[in-house]
Amino acid sequence: MRVVNRVMCRNAQYLIKRPSGILNKSLGVIVIGNEILRGDTVDTNFAFVAKKAPSYGLVLKKVSIIPDVTAKIAAEVRNFSTSFDVVVTSGGIGSTHDDCTFEAVAEAFNDSLRLHPSLLDCIATLYNCKAKDIPPDDSRLRLARVPSTSKLIYGGDPLTGQPSFYPVVRIRNVFILPGVPKFFRQGFGIIKPHICDPNVKFFGKNFYCTCEETQLATRLSEFAAKHKENLLIGSYPVTNNRYYKVRISLESQDPRVLEEASEAFAELLSGELVSYDPD
């Protein structure tokens, strides 16, 4: 979250609102899993999406973490689908009783589940058996029963370059991805052509300041107000770095705007900036 014309302190960060001149699709992420809510598993998928979103022409607007309860998942999917341009779910895909994401998404859109023949073939290949030999009550078929109006998206595995084995299931603007980070990242790469806006790209530059963030508040506020139409400004204090105290990021869809703003910002904080390579 960001604030225009003023800088607010929340959780030791200054937040500056997205300028009106920057247009891109909105994204919502629904993380599903009791194990995450219990703290048994630390989710990294939404952080991965947050980092990738700008290069896809997306702005991540909301992340929701909910339990493996069909009615709750359905309600959240329904709400997100009407609130955001793109919705990505993480988790709840598998062969156990609590893997109910497909069922919940079908319920969200008043759809029904069907046994998809292509997914049935995937299951047969995965478990080295013949599709006709799998009994209808076999739990493995949960991976092959998807909403009847859904579409399957196959693509190349962005990590290996090989064709994807199991597709991403899509219904309307909702993309259903597995929760295991390796497979989630593969799936997110597969759906890139379906969710990204090739006309939107962000250019960014980081500055590293040696003074306290509270000493920057007024200047950041004034600078944000001056560039509010086409520049994103983020301020992120650190406590474990002896080289700098605050990282300030500038982002724009126009590289010329970024260049001009960067020069002005460097002059504004002249003498308080240091060169720093985070790698």
N, C-alpha and C positions, 0 to 999 in steps of 0.2 A: 504494500500500500504506500501511496505517496501523497504529499500535500502540496498544493500550489500556493505561492505567495506567502506562505508561513512555514516554519519548520517546527514540528511537534516531536517531543521526546516520548517514545514508547518502546519499552524493552531495550533501552540504550541505543536506539537507532533513530535517525531522522528519515522521515518518509515523505516523498514528494510525488504528487499525483501525476498520472499519465497525461501529457499535453494533448490538447484537442486536435492538434495538427497531425498526430500520429495515429494512423488507422491500421488495425489488424484484428484478426479473429480472436474471439474470447475462448478460453479453454477451462474446463472444469475436470478435476481428477477425483475419482471416488476410490478410496483404498478400502478393501473388504477383508476382514479377518479378525476373529476373536483373539488370536494370538498376538496381534498388534496392539489391541486395546488392553490386553493383559500385561504387555511389556515383555512377552516372551520372545518376540521378534521385533527387530528395529527395521522399519520400512525405509528403503532408500530409493524406491521407484519414483516418488513424487519429486524428490530432490533432483533426480536425473532428468525428469520432465521439465522442471523449472529452469534448468541450465540449457536444455535443448530448445525450449519454446521460442525464444526470440529468433533463432535461426530458421525456424519453421514459419515465421510470420504470425506467431500466436502469442497472446498474453495470458498467462496463468492467473485466473481470477479467484479460484477457490479450490481448496483441497478438503475433502471430507473423509473421515475414517469411521467406518461403521461395522457392526458385527455381522456374523454369518446368519442373518435372519431374513428370510425371503421378503416379507412384507416391508421391512425397513429398507432393504436394497431397492425394491421396486419403487417405493416412494421417493427415494433419493434420486434414482435414475430418471424418474418422471420429472422431478423438479429441475435437475441439472439440464435435461434435454431441452427444456423450454427456456432456460436461462442463459445457456452458452452455445456458441456456434459448434464447438467440438467437445465431446465428453469421452474420457478414457477411464475405464474401470481397471482395477488391479486386484487380482485374486479371486478366489471362489470358483476356480475351474479345476476339476479333477474328478476322481471316481468315488470319493467318500460322501457320507450323508450330509456333511456341512458344505459341500461344494454346490452351491445353489444359485450362482450368478446367472446362468442361462435361464433357469426357471424364473428368477426374479425379473430379469429384463423382459422376458415374454409377458409376464404379468403387468409390467409397467406400461406396455403398449397394447394391452388386451389381445395378446397373441397366444398361440399355443406352441408347444414343443413338437418337433418332428425328428425322426431318425434320419439324419442326412446321409445319403449313400456314400458321398465322398469322404465324410468323416468316419463312417463305418469302415471303409477301406483303410483309413489311417490307423484305426484301432486294431484291425486285423494284422496289419503290417507291424505295428508296434509290439504286439503281443505274440507275434509269430503263430497266427492261427487263421482259420478260414472264417470269413464273416458269417456264413450260414450256420456255423457251429457255435456261435455265441448266443446263449439263451437270452430271451427278451428281458429277463429280470437281472441280468449280469450288471454289476455296478460299473463296470468299465464303459458301458454304453452311455453313462452320464456325459462323457466327453463327446459323444456323437449326437446327442439330443439338443437341438438348438431352436431358437424361435423360427417359426415357419417362414417368416418374411425376411429373415436375415440373409446377408450375402457373405460369401467367403472370399477373403483377400489373401492370395498367395503372392509371394515375392521372393527375391533373393535374400538369403541370410546376410545382413550387413557385416557380420563378424567373420564369416567363412567364405562368402561369395557363392555358396551352394544354394540351390533352390530350397525354399522353405518346405518342411515336411508337413507340419500342422499349420493351417491358416489362421488368420485373425478373423473372428466373427464380428460382423458389423450389422447393426440394425438402426436405420435412420442415421442420426449423427452420433451414435454411441458405438465405441470401439471396445470390444471386450478382450482384455489381455490377461495373461497368467500373472500370478504374484511372484513367482520365482524370478529374482532380478535378471539372471542370464536370459531367460525366455521373454521377460517383459521388454528388455532392451532390444532383443531381436524383433519382437512384434512391433515396437514403436518405430523401428527403422522400416519395417515392411509397410506400415500405413502412411509413411511420410508423404508419398505422392497424393494421397487422398485427403490430407488435412492441411498441408502447407500452402501458403500463398507465395508463389515464386516471385511475385512483384514486390514482396516485402522483405527487407533485410535490414538488420541493425548493424551499425558501426559503433564501436565503443573505445573508450580510452580510460585508464585508471590513473588517479593521482594519489600520492602518498604524502600525508601531512604529518608534521611533527608536533603540532599543537593539539590541545584538547578539543573535543568536539563542541563543547559548550562555547568555546572561543570562536567557533566558525558559524554559529547559528545565524547571526544577523547577516553576515556576508552571503551565506548559502541561500537564505531567504530572498535577499535582494537579487542575487544572480538567477535564482529559479524564476522569479517574477519576470525578469527581463527576457528570459529564454523559454517561457512557458508554452509557446505554440509548437515547438518542434524539437525539444530536448528533454531527455530523461536524466534526472540527477539523483544519485543515491549516495548516502553517507553511512559508513560502516565502521564503528570504532572497534579497536582490538585492545586486548589487555596483555597479550603474551608475545609481543614483538618489540624488540629494543630499537628497531630502526624507525618505526613510524607509529602513530597513535590512531590515525583515521585514514581509511581508504575511501576516496570519493570517485564514483564512476559517472562518466558522461556517456550517453547513448543517443544516437539519432539515426533516422532512416536516410538522411542526406549527409554524405561524407564531407561536403563543403561546410555545412552547418557545424558539424562536429569539429572540423579543423579550426574554424573561426572561433567557436566557443572555447575550444581547448587553449588557444592562444590567449584569449581574454581571461580564462580562469587561471592559467599559469601566471599571468601578470598580477591578477588579484591576490594570489597567495605567494607572491614572489618572496623568497627567503624562508618560507615555511614548508617547502616541498623537498622531498628527497627522491633520488632514483632508487628503484627497488624492483628486483626480479623475483616474483613469487615462486618461480620454479627453481 
